[in-house]
Amino acid sequence: DNPHVSYYDVTNSALKLAFQAYSSEWIIFTLDNTADVGSYSSLILSPDGIPRISHYDATLGRLNYVFLAP
């Protein structure tokens, strides 16, 4: 019931995840900022509500996959 969004932070060249908490406040996490990562992100929530994100790593020229442990 809480919206989740993955996105590329252009200013910091980073992959970010934002979600709306029950209090309607948006909470933002930086998931990866090791290089130029995070563009073309795609987000799904697993059946247990865990965000799973694929994104492009422009520095290494490859697709990455991130999931958050419960």
N, CA, C and O atoms as a printed pandas DataFrame, in Angstrom:
     atom_number atom_name residue_name chain_id  residue_number  x_coord  y_coord  z_coord
0              1         N          ASP        A               1    0.804   -1.197    0.000
1              2        CA          ASP        A               1    0.000    0.000    0.000
2              3         C          ASP        A               1    0.850    1.266    0.000
3              4         O          ASP        A               1    0.316    2.375   -0.013
4              5         N          ASN        A               2    2.165    1.103    0.015
5              6        CA          ASN        A               2    3.047    2.263    0.030
6              7         C          ASN        A               2    3.772    2.350   -1.305
7              8         O          ASN        A               2    4.441    1.397   -1.703
8              9         N          PRO        A               3    3.652    3.483   -2.009
9             10        CA          PRO        A               3    4.337    3.629   -3.292
10            11         C          PRO        A               3    5.855    3.559   -3.138
11            12         O          PRO        A               3    6.417    4.058   -2.163
12            13         N          HIS        A               4    6.508    2.930   -4.117
13            14        CA          HIS        A               4    7.968    2.839   -4.187
14            15         C          HIS        A               4    8.410    3.334   -5.552
15            16         O          HIS        A               4    7.735    3.093   -6.553
16            17         N          VAL        A               5    9.556    4.035   -5.596
17            18        CA          VAL        A               5   10.096    4.559   -6.848
18            19         C          VAL        A               5   11.609    4.390   -6.823
19            20         O          VAL        A               5   12.264    4.756   -5.847
20            21         N          SER        A               6   12.159    3.838   -7.893
21            22        CA          SER        A               6   13.618    3.835   -8.053
22            23         C          SER        A               6   13.940    4.873   -9.119
23            24         O          SER        A               6   13.177    5.070  -10.065
24            25         N          TYR        A               7   15.093    5.541   -8.948
25            26        CA          TYR        A               7   15.430    6.580   -9.924
26            27         C          TYR        A               7   16.928    6.871   -9.924
27            28         O          TYR        A               7   17.663    6.531   -8.997
28            29         N          TYR        A               8   17.335    7.511  -11.004
29            30        CA          TYR        A               8   18.716    7.936  -11.190
30            31         C          TYR        A               8   18.849    9.381  -10.735
31            32         O          TYR        A               8   18.195   10.271  -11.279
32            33         N          ASP        A               9   19.686    9.610   -9.748
33            34        CA          ASP        A               9   19.975   10.957   -9.249
34            35         C          ASP        A               9   21.091   11.531  -10.124
35            36         O          ASP        A               9   22.260   11.186   -9.952
36            37         N          VAL        A              10   20.729   12.395  -11.048
37            38        CA          VAL        A              10   21.679   12.949  -12.022
38            39         C          VAL        A              10   22.789   13.740  -11.332
39            40         O          VAL        A              10   23.951   13.637  -11.725
40            41         N          THR        A              11   22.456   14.512  -10.331
41            42        CA          THR        A              11   23.436   15.353   -9.651
42            43         C          THR        A              11   24.548   14.535   -9.015
43            44         O          THR        A              11   25.713   14.929   -9.060
44            45         N          ASN        A              12   24.197   13.396   -8.424
45            46        CA          ASN        A              12   25.174   12.562   -7.710
46            47         C          ASN        A              12   25.543   11.283   -8.440
47            48         O          ASN        A              12   26.298   10.471   -7.903
48            49         N          SER        A              13   25.031   11.079   -9.652
49            50        CA          SER        A              13   25.270    9.854  -10.432
50            51         C          SER        A              13   25.023    8.617   -9.574
51            52         O          SER        A              13   25.891    7.753   -9.453
52            53         N          ALA        A              14   23.834    8.540   -8.979
53            54        CA          ALA        A              14   23.539    7.484   -8.011
54            55         C          ALA        A              14   22.167    6.870   -8.241
55            56         O          ALA        A              14   21.259    7.507   -8.775
56            57         N          LEU        A              15   22.041    5.619   -7.825
57            58        CA          LEU        A              15   20.759    4.923   -7.820
58            59         C          LEU        A              15   20.075    5.197   -6.487
59            60         O          LEU        A              15   20.678    5.017   -5.430
60            61         N          LYS        A              16   18.828    5.628   -6.531
61            62        CA          LYS        A              16   18.090    5.932   -5.304
62            63         C          LYS        A              16   16.764    5.177   -5.284
63            64         O          LYS        A              16   16.205    4.822   -6.322
64            65         N          LEU        A              17   16.288    4.949   -4.074
65            66        CA          LEU        A              17   14.985    4.345   -3.848
66            67         C          LEU        A              17   14.215    5.261   -2.912
67            68         O          LEU        A              17   14.731    5.670   -1.872
68            69         N          ALA        A              18   12.988    5.580   -3.276
69            70        CA          ALA        A              18   12.126    6.384   -2.417
70            71         C          ALA        A              18   10.839    5.611   -2.193
71            72         O          ALA        A              18   10.331    4.950   -3.099
72            73         N          PHE        A              19   10.323    5.699   -0.987
73            74        CA          PHE        A              19    9.010    5.113   -0.725
74            75         C          PHE        A              19    8.249    5.978    0.263
75            76         O          PHE        A              19    8.825    6.687    1.089
76            77         N          GLN        A              20    6.950    5.892    0.146
77            78        CA          GLN        A              20    6.108    6.704    1.010
78            79         C          GLN        A              20    5.735    5.886    2.243
79            80         O          GLN        A              20    5.148    4.810    2.134
80            81         N          ALA        A              21    6.082    6.408    3.404
81            82        CA          ALA        A              21    5.806    5.739    4.671
82            83         C          ALA        A              21    4.333    5.923    5.040
83            84         O          ALA        A              21    3.606    6.697    4.417
84            85         N          TYR        A              22    3.933    5.211    6.040
85            86        CA          TYR        A              22    2.538    5.287    6.488
86            87         C          TYR        A              22    2.155    6.700    6.917
87            88         O          TYR        A              22    0.978    7.059    6.876
88            89         N          SER        A              23    3.118    7.490    7.319
89            90        CA          SER        A              23    2.859    8.867    7.747
90            91         C          SER        A              23    2.765    9.830    6.561
91            92         O          SER        A              23    2.659   11.041    6.757
92            93         N          SER        A              24    2.802    9.308    5.345
93            94        CA          SER        A              24    2.781   10.077    4.097
94            95         C          SER        A              24    4.104   10.777    3.810
95            96         O          SER        A              24    4.214   11.506    2.824
96            97         N          GLU        A              25    5.105   10.566    4.655
97            98        CA          GLU        A              25    6.435   11.127    4.437
98            99         C          GLU        A              25    7.199   10.240    3.449
99           100         O          GLU        A              25    7.122    9.013    3.523
100          101         N          TRP        A              26    7.932   10.862    2.532
101          102        CA          TRP        A              26    8.762   10.113    1.600
102          103         C          TRP        A              26   10.131    9.860    2.236
103          104         O          TRP        A              26   10.759   10.778    2.762
104          105         N          ILE        A              27   10.579    8.616    2.180
105          106        CA          ILE        A              27   11.885    8.226    2.708
106          107         C          ILE        A              27   12.755    7.857    1.519
107          108         O          ILE        A              27   12.333    7.093    0.651
108          109         N          ILE        A              28   13.978    8.401    1.474
109          110        CA          ILE        A              28   14.866    8.207    0.321
110          111         C          ILE        A              28   16.164    7.558    0.775
111          112         O          ILE        A              28   16.786    7.985    1.747
112          113         N          PHE        A              29   16.563    6.507    0.043
113          114        CA          PHE        A              29   17.819    5.803    0.300
114          115         C          PHE        A              29   18.702    5.882   -0.941
115          116         O          PHE        A              29   18.210    5.779   -2.064
116          117         N          THR        A              30   19.996    6.062   -0.739
117          118        CA          THR        A              30   20.967    5.908   -1.819
118          119         C          THR        A              30   21.399    4.443   -1.804
119          120         O          THR        A              30   21.966    3.969   -0.820
120          121         N          LEU        A              31   21.129    3.732   -2.895
121          122        CA          LEU        A              31   21.456    2.310   -2.963
122          123         C          LEU        A              31   22.844    2.061   -3.529
123          124         O          LEU        A              31   23.510    1.100   -3.143
124          125         N          ASP        A              32   23.280    2.912   -4.435
125          126        CA          ASP        A              32   24.602    2.741   -5.040
126          127         C          ASP        A              32   25.057    4.080   -5.597
127          128         O          ASP        A              32   24.316    4.739   -6.325
128          129         N          ASN        A              33   26.271    4.479   -5.256
129          130        CA          ASN        A              33   26.846    5.705   -5.810
130          131         C          ASN        A              33   28.341    5.530   -6.020
131          132         O          ASN        A              33   29.110    6.485   -5.919
132          133         N          THR        A              34   28.749    4.282   -6.319
133          134        CA          THR        A              34   30.168    3.975   -6.471
134          135         C          THR        A              34   30.778    4.565   -7.738
135          136         O          THR        A              34   31.988    4.778   -7.804
136          137         N          ALA        A              35   29.957    4.825   -8.730
137          138        CA          ALA        A              35   30.420    5.408   -9.990
138          139         C          ALA        A              35   29.185    5.984  -10.670
139          140         O          ALA        A              35   28.269    6.448   -9.991
140          141         N          ASP        A              36   29.145    5.964  -11.980
141          142        CA          ASP        A              36   27.972    6.465  -12.697
142          143         C          ASP        A              36   26.975    5.313  -12.838
143          144         O          ASP        A              36   26.965    4.610  -13.849
144          145         N          VAL        A              37   26.151    5.131  -11.830
145          146        CA          VAL        A              37   25.206    4.002  -11.785
146          147         C          VAL        A              37   23.786    4.487  -11.545
147          148         O          VAL        A              37   23.570    5.572  -11.004
148          149         N          GLY        A              38   22.822    3.672  -11.951
149          150        CA          GLY        A              38   21.438    3.936  -11.617
150          151         C          GLY        A              38   20.533    4.346  -12.755
151          152         O          GLY        A              38   19.320    4.446  -12.569
152          153         N          SER        A              39   21.085    4.584  -13.924
153          154        CA          SER        A              39   20.211    4.987  -15.025
154          155         C          SER        A              39   19.387    3.790  -15.507
155          156         O          SER        A              39   19.765    2.636  -15.308
156          157         N          TYR        A              40   18.276    4.086  -16.130
157          158        CA          TYR        A              40   17.355    3.088  -16.687
158          159         C          TYR        A              40   16.902    2.073  -15.633
159          160         O          TYR        A              40   16.838    0.875  -15.911
160          161         N          SER        A              41   16.594    2.543  -14.447
161          162        CA          SER        A              41   16.206    1.605  -13.390
162          163         C          SER        A              41   14.804    1.063  -13.616
163          164         O          SER        A              41   13.941    1.724  -14.193
164          165         N          SER        A              42   14.609   -0.150  -13.146
165          166        CA          SER        A              42   13.319   -0.824  -13.206
166          167         C          SER        A              42   13.085   -1.487  -11.860
167          168         O          SER        A              42   13.953   -2.203  -11.360
168          169         N          LEU        A              43   11.927   -1.256  -11.272
169          170        CA          LEU        A              43   11.632   -1.700   -9.912
170          171         C          LEU        A              43   10.432   -2.634   -9.899
171          172         O          LEU        A              43    9.422   -2.381  -10.555
172          173         N          ILE        A              44   10.559   -3.714   -9.142
173          174        CA          ILE        A              44    9.415   -4.554   -8.804
174          175         C          ILE        A              44    9.472   -4.812   -7.303
175          176         O          ILE        A              44   10.534   -4.736   -6.686
176          177         N          LEU        A              45    8.329   -5.115   -6.736
177          178        CA          LEU        A              45    8.273   -5.556   -5.343
178          179         C          LEU        A              45    7.977   -7.038   -5.354
179          180         O          LEU        A              45    7.027   -7.478   -6.001
180          181         N          SER        A              46    8.780   -7.813   -4.645
181          182        CA          SER        A              46    8.546   -9.242   -4.556
182          183         C          SER        A              46    7.249   -9.481   -3.769
183          184         O          SER        A              46    6.741   -8.551   -3.143
184          185         N          PRO        A              47    6.711  -10.692   -3.788
185          186        CA          PRO        A              47    5.476  -10.966   -3.053
186          187         C          PRO        A              47    5.549  -10.602   -1.566
187          188         O          PRO        A              47    4.532  -10.295   -0.944
188          189         N          ASP        A              48    6.758  -10.640   -1.008
189          190        CA          ASP        A              48    6.904  -10.275    0.404
190          191         C          ASP        A              48    7.227   -8.786    0.595
191          192         O          ASP        A              48    7.565   -8.362    1.700
192          193         N          GLY        A              49    7.121   -7.993   -0.485
193          194        CA          GLY        A              49    7.268   -6.551   -0.394
194          195         C          GLY        A              49    8.684   -6.022   -0.468
195          196         O          GLY        A              49    8.923   -4.851   -0.172
196          197         N          ILE        A              50    9.638   -6.871   -0.862
197          198        CA          ILE        A              50   11.042   -6.451   -0.945
198          199         C          ILE        A              50   11.323   -5.833   -2.315
199          200         O          ILE        A              50   11.064   -6.466   -3.339
200          201         N          PRO        A              51   11.856   -4.594   -2.349
201          202        CA          PRO        A              51   12.192   -3.973   -3.635
202          203         C          PRO        A              51   13.337   -4.717   -4.334
203          204         O          PRO        A              51   14.336   -5.083   -3.714
204          205         N          ARG        A              52   13.162   -4.925   -5.624
205          206        CA          ARG        A              52   14.187   -5.538   -6.470
206          207         C          ARG        A              52   14.342   -4.627   -7.682
207          208         O          ARG        A              52   13.374   -4.321   -8.380
208          209         N          ILE        A              53   15.581   -4.203   -7.915
209          210        CA          ILE        A              53   15.826   -3.163   -8.917
210          211         C          ILE        A              53   16.932   -3.589   -9.866
211          212         O          ILE        A              53   17.997   -4.033   -9.437
212          213         N          SER        A              54   16.671   -3.449  -11.151
213          214        CA          SER        A              54   17.746   -3.580  -12.138
214          215         C          SER        A              54   18.068   -2.168  -12.614
215          216         O          SER        A              54   17.190   -1.307  -12.676
216          217         N          HIS        A              55   19.334   -1.939  -12.949
217          218        CA          HIS        A              55   19.748   -0.618  -13.412
218          219         C          HIS        A              55   21.037   -0.746  -14.205
219          220         O          HIS        A              55   21.745   -1.750  -14.124
220          221         N          TYR        A              56   21.321    0.291  -14.970
221          222        CA          TYR        A              56   22.504    0.289  -15.826
222          223         C          TYR        A              56   23.674    0.965  -15.116
223          224         O          TYR        A              56   23.529    2.038  -14.530
224          225         N          ASP        A              57   24.833    0.316  -15.181
225          226        CA          ASP        A              57   26.091    0.860  -14.659
226          227         C          ASP        A              57   26.867    1.395  -15.863
227          228         O          ASP        A              57   27.482    0.625  -16.602
228          229         N          ALA        A              58   26.837    2.714  -16.056
229          230        CA          ALA        A              58   27.485    3.330  -17.219
230          231         C          ALA        A              58   29.005    3.257  -17.138
231          232         O          ALA        A              58   29.675    3.261  -18.172
232          233         N          THR        A              59   29.560    3.190  -15.936
233          234        CA          THR        A              59   31.011    3.118  -15.783
234          235         C          THR        A              59   31.550    1.795  -16.313
235          236         O          THR        A              59   32.544    1.772  -17.039
236          237         N          LEU        A              60   30.898    0.700  -15.953
237          238        CA          LEU        A              60   31.363   -0.628  -16.378
238          239         C          LEU        A              60   30.615   -1.157  -17.602
239          240         O          LEU        A              60   30.982   -2.197  -18.149
240          241         N          GLY        A              61   29.568   -0.448  -18.035
241          242        CA          GLY        A              61   28.820   -0.857  -19.218
242          243         C          GLY        A              61   28.059   -2.151  -19.021
243          244         O          GLY        A              61   28.059   -3.011  -19.902
244          245         N          ARG        A              62   27.406   -2.303  -17.874
245          246        CA          ARG        A              62   26.678   -3.549  -17.608
246          247         C          ARG        A              62   25.404   -3.289  -16.818
247          248         O          ARG        A              62   25.215   -2.227  -16.226
248          249         N          LEU        A              63   24.547   -4.285  -16.831
249          250        CA          LEU        A              63   23.315   -4.253  -16.071
250          251         C          LEU        A              63   23.572   -4.789  -14.671
251          252         O          LEU        A              63   24.230   -5.817  -14.510
252          253         N          ASN        A              64   23.055   -4.099  -13.654
253          254        CA          ASN        A              64   23.197   -4.543  -12.262
254          255         C          ASN        A              64   21.824   -4.856  -11.685
255          256         O          ASN        A              64   20.797   -4.379  -12.169
256          257         N          TYR        A              65   21.836   -5.669  -10.642
257          258        CA          TYR        A              65   20.613   -6.067   -9.947
258          259         C          TYR        A              65   20.793   -5.851   -8.466
259          260         O          TYR        A              65   21.799   -6.270   -7.894
260          261         N          VAL        A              66   19.825   -5.196   -7.830
261          262        CA          VAL        A              66   19.893   -4.886   -6.405
262          263         C          VAL        A              66   18.617   -5.375   -5.747
263          264         O          VAL        A              66   17.523   -5.181   -6.278
264          265         N          PHE        A              67   18.758   -6.012   -4.584
265          266        CA          PHE        A              67   17.580   -6.305   -3.780
266          267         C          PHE        A              67   17.915   -6.015   -2.339
267          268         O          PHE        A              67   19.058   -6.163   -1.909
268          269         N          LEU        A              68   16.917   -5.604   -1.603
269          270        CA          LEU        A              68   17.107   -5.245   -0.216
270          271         C          LEU        A              68   16.739   -6.421    0.673
271          272         O          LEU        A              68   15.677   -7.022    0.502
272          273         N          ALA        A              69   17.588   -6.747    1.599
273          274        CA          ALA        A              69   17.297   -7.838    2.532
274          275         C          ALA        A              69   16.211   -7.397    3.514
275          276         O          ALA        A              69   16.154   -6.232    3.909
276          277         N          PRO        A              70   15.363   -8.331    3.898
277          278        CA          PRO        A              70   14.288   -7.961    4.853
278          279         C          PRO        A              70   14.827   -7.597    6.222
279          280         O          PRO        A              70   14.054   -7.268    7.122
